[in-house]
Amino acid sequence: MITENKCSNCHEGPCIYKVPIFSSLNHEELMSIARLIKHKVYKKGEIIIHEGEKSNSVIIIRDGSAKACRYNADGKEQILYIFSEGDFFGEQNLFNERRATYTVIALTEVRVCT
């Protein structure tokens, strides 16, 4: 477990422990990533990421909940996922310069680690 550089905003240590793709990294590699973590708070109804937006970050839900959705040509919303504490998204964008395939909107106040 990482003890130095403990993320003061995360209760059980750095959020990176919640993301399986980091599980094979050694302590030094985890520390490098932990130093890059940024925190942000979104109010209910705020958009965390727009469909089509470029992103090079993994977004981890630390507190709260958010919905991933798309809108069809008629403007009807299709909810794809509900994210809650410990869930994450955007990992596919780390390896390819891809764009978000859905919009994520805060359902409650949401605190994220990126």
C-alpha positions in Angstrom: 0.0 0.0 0.0 1.2 3.5 -0.8 1.9 5.4 2.3 3.8 8.4 1.1 2.2 11.1 -1.0 -1.2 9.8 0.3 -4.0 11.6 -1.5 -5.6 13.8 1.2 -8.9 13.8 -0.7 -9.2 10.0 -0.9 -10.1 8.2 2.3 -8.4 4.8 1.7 -5.3 6.1 -0.1 -4.8 7.0 -3.7 -7.7 6.3 -6.0 -5.5 4.4 -8.4 -6.1 1.3 -6.4 -9.7 1.3 -7.6 -8.6 0.9 -11.3 -7.7 -2.7 -12.3 -5.4 -1.7 -15.2 -3.0 -0.3 -12.6 -2.9 -3.5 -10.5 0.3 -4.9 -12.1 2.3 -1.7 -11.6 5.1 -1.6 -9.0 5.3 0.9 -6.2 7.5 3.4 -8.1 5.1 3.3 -11.1 2.1 3.8 -8.8 3.8 6.7 -7.1 4.4 8.4 -10.5 0.7 8.1 -11.3 -0.4 9.2 -7.8 1.5 12.5 -8.3 -0.6 13.2 -11.4 -4.0 12.8 -9.7 -6.2 15.9 -9.8 -9.5 16.3 -7.9 -12.6 18.1 -9.0 -16.2 18.5 -7.7 -19.2 18.6 -10.0 -22.6 19.9 -8.9 -25.8 17.9 -9.6 -26.6 18.3 -13.3 -23.1 19.3 -14.4 -21.5 17.5 -17.3 -18.3 15.7 -16.4 -17.4 14.8 -20.0 -19.2 15.3 -23.3 -19.7 12.6 -25.9 -17.1 13.2 -28.6 -14.7 15.1 -26.3 -11.0 14.0 -26.3 -9.7 12.8 -23.0 -6.4 11.3 -21.9 -7.5 10.6 -18.3 -9.2 8.0 -16.3 -12.0 9.5 -14.2 -12.7 7.8 -10.9 -15.9 8.5 -9.0 -14.8 9.2 -5.4 -18.2 10.2 -4.0 -21.6 10.6 -5.6 -23.2 9.2 -8.7 -23.3 10.1 -12.4 -25.0 8.7 -15.5 -23.5 7.9 -18.8 -25.9 8.6 -21.6 -26.3 9.3 -25.3 -29.0 11.3 -27.1 -30.6 10.1 -30.3 -31.6 12.2 -33.3 -34.9 13.0 -31.7 -33.2 14.3 -28.6 -34.3 11.3 -26.4 -31.8 10.3 -23.7 -30.6 6.7 -23.6 -29.0 5.9 -20.2 -26.1 3.5 -20.6 -24.6 3.3 -17.1 -25.0 4.7 -13.6 -21.6 5.3 -12.0 -21.2 5.4 -8.2 -18.3 5.5 -5.7 -15.3 3.5 -6.9 -16.5 3.3 -10.5 -14.2 4.7 -13.2 -14.3 5.4 -17.0 -12.1 6.7 -19.7 -9.4 4.0 -19.4 -9.8 3.2 -23.1 -8.6 6.8 -23.9 -5.2 6.2 -22.2 -4.0 4.0 -25.0 -5.7 5.4 -28.1 -6.5 9.0 -28.8 -10.2 8.3 -28.8 -13.1 10.5 -28.0 -15.7 9.9 -25.3 -18.4 7.6 -26.6 -21.0 9.0 -24.2 -21.8 12.0 -22.0 -21.4 11.7 -18.3 -23.7 13.9 -16.1 -23.6 14.2 -12.3 -26.8 12.9 -10.6 -25.7 14.2 -7.2 -22.7 16.2 -6.1 -19.8 14.2 -7.5 -16.2 14.2 -6.4 -13.8 12.8 -9.0 -10.1 11.9 -9.2 -8.5 12.1 -12.6 
